[in-house]
Amino acid sequence: MSYEPISIAIPTYRREQTLVDTLVALLALERPAQEILVLDQSETHEAATEQKLSELHRTGAIRWLRLETPSIPKAMNRALIEATAPILLFLDDDIIPDKNLVLAHAEAHRRLPGALVAGRVIQPWNEGKDYSQDTHFHFACLKPQRIREFMGGNFSIDSSKAKFIGGFDENFVKVAYRFEAEFAHRWIASGGEICYEPDSVIHHLKVSAGGTRTFGEHLSTVKPDHAVGAYYFTLRTRSGVARIRDVLFRVLSSVRTRHHLRRPWWIPLTLLAELRGLIWAVTLAMRGPSYVRDTRGVEAKP
């Protein structure tokens, strides 16, 4: 049975041996991808990591692309431009892939042409648990179904269709919180489907160093790095009363947590971070979205 070729894209930021281990595991799959693109936003690497990545790039095992500015959406847009296969599989840089990961994504696209395929993500707290009887949806469940959002660490898509609707909005800055939800909103609005396929499995290691965790935990930071994405998503996808309601709900829910109940002195600091994030998001929204640009530097029009 023939399948569409698949490229793998891995946006990465300040990851060391974990990134190398992820790449080695992907290269060892029974059915590997046509290529692996590593979109590296790290300023520098440890000597051992630099040597291994250079070796893999030199031998053609990976394509190692160094990007100057840390940005998840920008790295993913670069992958849309650079990928040589029609189907592009985005993966986190701290995973253990199931041996049939690529094959499962390819099979899903054969059965569901044109769909965005969201794979199963087993987090550390999901390991060893039986989800066979679950009726509600979560990203470790075993029931294939249509869904309305996806996780950015394990999904595949027709790159030409992704570019047609503008790719990923580069206005999602810092941790790029909710960038997947905003893309899903545009994808569904354009008539696309998002299909959850539990056979497409990764084990997410959730390594504490590097990646979005470089920006700290959202509950205990005074920076607006998480809040800005939440508010920008609301401004881009809601209007009127719904927009005001969602903004107010975000503000109130940001301090209605166990963390703040136990540490009430964090409440004014969190509210200040939320205000800064809202102002930042309004500024970004007023400029308009920043979509993928093709190799000629022409911005795509969704």
C-alpha positions in Angstrom: 0.0 0.0 0.0 1.4 3.4 -1.0 1.4 6.4 1.3 2.1 10.1 0.9 5.7 10.9 2.0 6.1 12.6 5.3 8.6 15.2 6.5 9.1 15.7 10.3 9.7 19.1 11.7 11.0 19.7 15.2 11.1 23.3 16.5 13.7 23.3 19.3 15.0 25.8 21.8 17.8 25.3 24.3 17.5 21.5 24.4 20.6 19.4 24.6 20.9 15.6 25.0 17.1 15.2 25.1 17.0 16.6 21.5 19.7 14.3 20.4 17.9 11.3 22.0 14.7 12.3 20.2 16.4 12.5 16.8 18.1 9.1 17.3 14.8 7.5 18.2 13.1 9.0 15.1 15.9 7.9 12.8 15.5 4.3 14.2 11.8 4.0 13.4 10.8 1.0 11.3 9.3 3.4 8.8 11.2 6.7 9.1 10.2 10.0 7.6 11.4 11.2 4.2 13.4 13.9 6.1 13.7 15.5 9.5 13.9 19.2 9.8 15.4 20.6 13.0 14.3 24.3 13.4 16.9 25.3 16.0 16.3 28.6 17.8 19.1 28.0 20.4 21.8 30.6 20.7 24.5 28.0 21.5 24.7 24.3 22.4 26.9 22.2 24.6 29.9 20.9 22.7 28.6 17.3 22.6 25.2 18.4 21.2 26.8 20.7 18.7 29.0 17.9 17.5 26.2 15.4 17.2 23.9 17.7 15.3 26.6 18.7 13.0 27.4 15.1 12.2 23.7 14.2 11.6 23.4 17.3 9.3 26.6 16.5 7.4 25.5 12.9 6.8 22.1 13.9 5.6 20.2 12.3 8.5 18.7 15.6 9.4 18.4 19.1 8.0 19.6 21.4 10.8 18.4 25.0 10.3 19.6 27.6 12.7 17.1 30.5 13.3 18.1 33.8 14.9 14.9 34.7 16.7 13.2 32.3 19.2 9.6 31.9 17.9 7.6 28.7 17.8 5.2 29.9 15.0 8.0 31.4 13.0 10.0 28.1 13.2 6.9 26.2 12.1 6.3 28.5 9.2 9.9 28.0 8.1 9.2 24.3 8.2 6.1 24.8 6.0 8.4 26.5 3.4 11.3 24.1 3.7 9.6 20.7 3.8 9.9 18.5 0.7 7.2 16.0 1.4 3.5 17.0 1.0 2.6 15.9 4.6 4.4 17.6 7.5 4.5 16.0 10.9 5.3 18.5 13.8 6.8 16.9 16.9 8.2 18.2 20.2 11.9 18.0 20.9 11.6 15.9 24.1 9.7 12.8 23.1 9.9 9.0 22.7 8.1 8.1 19.5 6.1 4.9 19.1 7.8 2.6 16.5 4.9 3.1 14.1 4.5 6.8 14.6 5.2 7.9 11.0 3.3 5.0 9.5 0.2 5.7 11.7 0.2 9.4 10.5 0.6 8.3 6.9 -2.3 5.8 7.2 -4.5 8.4 8.8 -3.9 10.8 5.9 -4.7 8.0 3.4 -8.1 7.4 5.1 -8.7 11.1 5.9 -7.3 13.1 3.0 -7.0 16.8 3.7 -7.5 16.5 7.5 -5.2 17.7 10.2 -4.3 14.6 12.1 -3.8 15.0 15.8 -1.8 12.2 17.5 -1.9 10.7 20.9 0.3 12.4 23.5 1.1 10.3 26.6 2.4 12.7 29.3 4.5 11.4 32.2 1.4 11.2 34.5 -0.4 9.1 31.8 2.1 6.3 31.7 0.9 2.9 32.8 -2.8 3.9 33.0 -5.7 2.2 31.3 -7.8 4.6 29.3 -9.7 1.9 27.3 -13.0 2.7 29.1 -12.8 6.5 28.8 -15.8 8.1 27.1 -14.6 11.7 27.4 -11.9 13.1 25.1 -8.4 13.8 26.2 -5.1 13.5 24.4 -4.2 10.1 25.9 -7.6 8.5 25.2 -8.0 5.6 22.8 -11.1 6.6 20.8 -10.6 8.2 17.4 -12.9 11.2 16.9 -13.3 14.6 15.4 -12.0 17.4 17.6 -11.7 21.2 17.5 -8.2 21.8 18.8 -4.9 19.9 18.8 -1.5 19.8 20.6 1.4 21.2 18.7 3.8 18.4 19.8 2.3 15.6 17.6 0.2 16.6 14.6 0.5 16.3 10.8 -1.0 18.4 8.1 -0.9 19.0 4.3 1.7 21.8 4.2 0.2 23.4 1.1 -3.2 23.7 2.8 -1.6 25.0 5.9 0.1 27.7 3.9 -3.1 28.5 2.0 -4.8 29.7 5.2 -1.7 31.7 6.3 0.3 29.1 8.3 0.9 30.0 12.0 0.4 33.5 13.3 3.9 34.8 14.3 2.2 37.4 16.6 2.0 34.6 19.2 5.2 35.6 21.0 7.3 34.2 23.8 5.7 30.8 24.9 3.2 31.3 22.0 0.4 30.3 24.3 -2.8 29.3 22.3 -1.2 29.6 18.9 -2.5 26.0 18.1 -6.1 27.1 19.1 -6.0 30.1 16.8 -4.7 28.0 13.9 -7.4 25.4 14.6 -10.0 28.2 14.6 -8.9 29.3 11.1 -8.5 25.7 9.9 -12.1 24.8 10.8 -13.4 28.1 9.5 -11.9 27.2 6.1 -13.7 23.9 6.0 -10.9 21.7 7.4 -11.3 18.9 9.8 -9.2 17.9 12.8 -9.1 14.2 13.4 -7.7 12.6 16.6 -5.9 9.3 15.8 -4.8 7.4 18.9 -2.5 5.0 16.9 -0.1 8.0 16.3 1.6 7.9 19.6 4.4 9.9 21.3 5.6 9.8 24.9 6.2 13.3 26.0 9.1 13.6 28.5 8.2 17.2 29.5 11.8 18.0 30.3 12.0 20.9 32.7 14.9 22.7 31.0 14.6 24.5 27.6 11.6 24.8 25.3 8.7 27.0 26.5 9.7 26.2 30.1 12.6 28.6 29.6 10.0 31.3 30.2 9.0 30.0 33.6 5.7 28.6 35.0 2.6 30.7 34.3 1.4 30.5 37.9 4.6 31.9 39.4 5.9 34.5 36.9 5.5 38.3 36.9 6.2 38.4 33.2 3.4 38.7 30.6 4.9 35.9 28.4 1.9 33.5 28.9 -0.9 36.0 29.3 -0.2 37.8 26.0 -1.0 34.7 23.9 -4.3 34.1 25.8 -5.5 37.7 25.2 -4.3 37.8 21.6 -6.2 34.6 20.9 -9.4 36.1 22.3 -9.0 39.4 20.3 -8.4 37.4 17.1 -11.3 34.9 17.5 -14.0 36.7 19.6 -16.0 39.9 19.1 -18.5 42.0 21.0 -19.8 40.7 24.3 -18.0 37.3 23.9 -14.6 39.1 23.7 -15.3 41.2 26.9 -16.5 38.1 28.7 -13.5 36.0 27.8 -11.1 38.8 28.8 -12.7 39.2 32.2 -12.9 35.4 32.7 -9.1 35.2 32.0 -8.3 38.0 34.5 -10.4 36.4 37.2 -9.3 32.8 36.6 -5.6 33.8 36.7 -5.8 34.5 40.4 -8.4 31.8 41.4 -5.9 29.0 41.8 -4.5 27.0 44.6 -1.2 28.7 44.2 -2.8 32.1 44.9 -5.0 30.8 47.7 -1.8 29.6 49.5 0.2 32.6 48.5 -2.1 35.6 48.3 0.8 38.0 48.0 1.1 36.7 44.4 -2.3 38.1 43.4 -1.3 41.7 42.7 1.8 40.5 40.8 -0.2 38.2 38.7 -2.8 40.9 37.9 0.0 43.2 36.8 1.4 40.5 34.5 -2.1 40.0 33.1 -2.5 43.7 32.5 0.8 43.9 30.7 -0.1 40.9 28.6 -3.5 42.4 27.6 -1.8 45.7 26.5 0.8 43.8 24.5 -2.0 41.7 22.9 -4.0 44.7 22.0 -0.9 46.3 20.3 -0.3 43.1 18.3 -3.9 42.8 17.3 -4.0 46.3 16.0 -1.1 45.6 13.7 -2.9 42.6 12.2 -1.8 38.9 12.0 1.7 37.9 10.8 1.3 34.9 8.6 3.8 32.7 6.7 5.8 34.1 3.8 6.8 32.0 0.9 10.4 31.8 -0.4 9.9 35.0 -2.4 9.1 36.9 0.8 5.4 37.3 -0.2 3.0 37.0 2.7 0.3 34.3 2.3 -3.3 35.5 2.2 -5.7 33.3 4.2 
